[in-house]
Structures are given as C-alpha cells and as structure tokens.
Amino acid sequence: MPRHIACLTFDADAMSGLISRGLTTPTPVSRGEFSRVAVPRILALLEKYDVHATFFIPGVVIETYPELSKAVHAAGHEIGNHSYTHVPPANLSAEKEENDLRRASELIEKVTGKKPVGYRSPSFDLSPVTADLLIKHGFLYESSMMGHDHSPYRVRTGDNVQLEGPVIFGSETPLIEMPVSWNLDDFPHFEFLRTQAQLMPGLMAANGVLQNWVDDFKYMHDTEEWGVLTYTFHPYVIGRGHRMIFLEKLICELKNMNAVFLSLEEAANEFQQRLPI
C-alpha cells in the first residue's frame, strides 16, 4: 500500500547561527530572539493538525531558552542534536567537533530523558569525521546531505575526493541519511542576510515557494510507493505572519495528498524496518 511521509523539521537556531557568523551586535541578536515568539506559534499550529515534527536545537539555545526546549518536548516532538554552537563541523577540529556533539547530547538528555538519535550539522556542512563520530556515539540517523530527494540511504565513510581524478567512494555504514535540500529550506528563500563575504537576498513571495514544495511532494506521491520528503524551517524565519499562513497551507495541501507526518526518528525507523542491514 502506498505510503508517503512528510517530515517537518525546525532548526531552532535562534541567534546562534548569526553569532557564529560574527553578527553579535544588538540587531542580529534581536533577529534571532524572534524564535521566542515563533516557537509557541509553531507548536500551536502543529497541535492543531496533529503533526509530529523534529526540532534540531543547538546546545547554546537550549541553555538560553530552556523553557522553549521543554515546551517542544512536552508537545511530543523529537529534539535532535544540532551541535553545541552553530559553527559548521567542517570548520572545527575533530576534537572540538566531538566535544560539541557530546555536550549538546547531554543537554538534550536533560530535557527529554534520553540521548538524541538524530543529528543535523549547522549549515548542512559535515566534516570528514562527522559520520564516524555519529556512529561512535550511537546515532540512528543524520540529516545534512543531499544525495537523494525523497529516499533515505546509508551514509558512506572513506570517500576519496580529489580535484584531478575520479571520486573513489568509500563503504556504506549503518548510519541512515535522511536527505535534505536547500530548495526545501526556508532560509535561502525568505531571509535577507548580508555579511562581508555573502549576500543572501531572500524575501521571496511565499506562494511560489509553496507551489514548488507541494509539487516536490506530488512528484514523490505520483512516482513512488514509499518515500520521505524532508522540509527544513527556522522558527525566526517561518514564524513571521504571512509565512505562518504559508506553513498552514503547506500542511493542508500535503494532507490532501494523504501525507503521513512523522518525526525524522519515526521515519528513519520505518526505513530501517524496510531495508535492514
């Protein structure tokens, strides 16, 4: 019987993603602070439609807003590891990356009573050792790579990537990849960001983005018996008025196509049952 899964995921970075880019003055900090307004709005909407979701919360945000993190857990949503800071692991030493991973998991365990089983790297940017660290620390899945649009797959380790010559692929591991896409991430579509090294214009009209996101699910629905499409949101982005309307329309459109809304942990476990190692 066909089964098409939609995973709504929220990278609850608050101001940590801006601080990691060196934006520490009052205005960017206040921009991230909007998460305090947005998360309750999002939780109320998810409850209205009985949607199970996944929130990736950096450790520094858990420490800054402990009550928001507790509210996410109390509402029945998964909390995944999003490192301690929001510095991409590709920019960290292996020792620092592992320390941040462990530190974030300990904070999540204090909120939820169990260690997280899912990980998403800040800025979707893994290091060469991230997968090995996740396997070492017992993670079920990670969600930062883009090798498929709606089919989970096993993460490889040991790839040999070189400029002059073919890529030599390594070996598959038990770690499950729940793939993402910048196209299905709200930040590049909707946010204006200017730094010395980067300009992200964003601020697109929501209706065009909505049609693309609905059509990506429709394609999976029409061509596959089983699949998982993962959407990525940031509370301080999606939580603004017209974008909350966008999010509600998306949920309704997907429900009209009989979408099954699961947390990433639930979807990864279903994949594991379908294709065990």
N, C-alpha and C positions, 0 to 999 in steps of 0.2 A: 504494500500500500504506500503511495507517495507520502513523503514527509519532508516538509521544507521549513527549516529553522531560521529564525531571525534572532541574532544576539545584539542587544543594545548595550553598548559599553560606554562608560563615562570615565575619562581621565580627569580625576578631580585634583588638578594641579594647584588650584588657587594661584597664589603669587609665585610659587616655586619655579615654574617654567620661565617666568620673566626675570626672577632673581638670578637664575642660572645663566642667563644671557647678559648679566651685568646691569639689568634695569632695576635699580634699587631706590630710586627717588620716589616721593610720595604718590605721584600719579600712577605709575605702573603697579605699585603695590596696591593701590585702591582698586585698580582694574581687576587684579586677582581676587581682591576681597569681595567682589561681587558674587563669588561662589557661595558666600554665606547667605545671600539672598536666593540664589538659583537652586541650590540643592533641595531645600524644602519644596519648592515649586515642582521640581522633577520628581521627587518622591511621591508627591500627591498625584501627579499625572500617572505614574507607573501603577500606583494603587488603584486608581480609577479603572484602568484597563487590565488589571491583574497580570502585569508584566514582570517577570523575573529578569533582573539585569545584573551586570557586573560593574563594579566601581574599582578602578585602579587608583590608589591613593598613596602618594609619596609619604615617607615617614615623617618628614618635616611638617606636612599638612595635618597628619594625624595628631602631632604634638601641638600644632597651632589651633586646630579646631577639633578637639576630642569629642565634643558633643555631636558634631555633624557626622563624624565617623560612626559613633554609636547609633545614631539615627538611621544610617544606611543599613547597618547590621540588623537593627531592630525591625526594619521594614522587610527583612528576609532576602536581601540582596547579597551577592558574593562580593568580598573585598579581595582584590588581587594585589600582588607586590608590584610596585612602580618605583622601586629603589628607595633610598632614604632621601637623597636630594633629587633634583631633576636634571642632573648632569648626565648626558648620554654615556653609557658604559664604554663606548668606543673611545672616549676621551679620558678614561680612568686607567690606572694600573690594575693589574689582576687582583692584587691585594686589596686595594681600595674598593674595587667593584664587589668583591666577596664580602667585605665588611659592611658595605651599604646594603647589600642583599640580605644579609643576616639581620642587620639592625632593623630594617623595615619589616621583616617577617616577625620579629619579636614584638614589635608594636602592634601589628595586625592580630597576633595571637592574644594579646592583652584585651583587644576589643571583641574578638569573635570566639575566643576559647579554643581555637585550633590554628595550626600553621596554614598559610595560604598554599594552594596547589597550582595557582596560575601566576604568570609574570608577563608584564609588558614593559619594554625598555622605554625610557624617556626619549622622545623624538624618533621612535622606531629605528634606533641605531645600535645594534648589537656589537659587542666586541668579539674578537676571535675566540675568547674563552667563555663567553656567556653560556652557551649551551652546556658545556662541561660543568660549569658551576651549578646550573639549574638541575642537572642530573644528579650531581653530588648531593644537593640539598633536597632531593626527593620531590621535585615539581612534576606535576602531571602534564602541563602544557605551557606554552609560551605563545604570545600573540603580538608579533612585531614585524613579521616578514610577509612577502607579497608574491609567493611562488604559485598561487592559485587564487581564484576569486571566490569560489564557494565550496571548495573541498579541502578539509583538513588533510594534513600529511605529516610524515615523520621528519623531524629535524635532522640534518646531517652535521657531522663534525669532520674535521680534517680536510676540508676543501683546500686545494692549492690554486690560488688565483694570481695570475701573473699578467703583465702588460703584453709581452711578446710571447704568445703561445696559447694553447687551449687551456680552458679551466679544467682541472682534474678534480672531479667530485669525490668527496670522502664517503663515509659509511653512514647509513641511517641509524638512528638511535631510538630508544623507546619514547623520547620526548615528543609530544604532539604539537604541531604548529596549527594554530587557529588563525588563518591568514587575514591580513588587513589590506587596506589600500588608502593612499592619500585621497583618492576620489571619493571614498566613503568616510572621510574625516571632515568634521565641520570647520576646523580651524582654517585651512587654506581657502575655503570658500567664503567665509564670513568675517575673518578678523583682519584688521589693519595692523601691521607691525613694521616698524622702521627702526633699524639699528645701523651702525656704521657699515656693517657688512651685508645687510639684507634689507630688501623692501618687499613686503607681502601686502598687496593692495586689498585683497579680500572684499568684503562688503557687497557681495553679490545678492541679487534678488532671490528670495527663498524659493519661489515657485519653480524656477528652472532646475534648481538643485533637487527639489523634491521629485520632479519627474524623472530625473536621472536615477535617483536612489530607488524609486519604485520600479523603474524599468530593469534595473540590475536584479532585483528580486524576481520580477516577472520572467526574466530570461532563465534564471535557475528553476523557477516553477515549471516553465514550459519545456525544459530540456533535460531535467534530471529527476530521477526517482527520489533521491535523498540528497540534501545539501545543507550547508550552513553559510549564511551571509552575515558578516560582522560589520556593524556600524560603530564608528567612534565619535563620541561627543566630548566636549569640555563644558562643565557646568557654567562657567562665566561667559561662554560663547552662546550655547544653545538656550541658556536661561533667560535671555532678553525676550521681551514681549512677543514680537512677530515670529521669533524663532521657536518659541514655545508652541505657537499655533502650528508652525511647520512640523514640529515633533509630534503633535497630536494627530495631524493629518497623515503623517507617515505611518503611525501605529494603526490608524483606521484603514488606510489603503492596504497595508500588509495583512491585517485581519480579514479583509475582503478576499484575499487570496489564500485564506486558511493557513497563514503563518503560525508556526508554533514558537512562542517566545521562551527562550531558555537562557540561563546564565551560561557563560563560557565553560564553567566546570561541568555543568549538566550536559552540554553539547559535546565536550571532549570525552566524557564518559560514554556517551552514546556511540561516538566514533570508535572508541576502544572496544566496545562490545561488538560492533560490526566488523572491525578489522583488527583483531588481536594480534599481537606479535607471536 
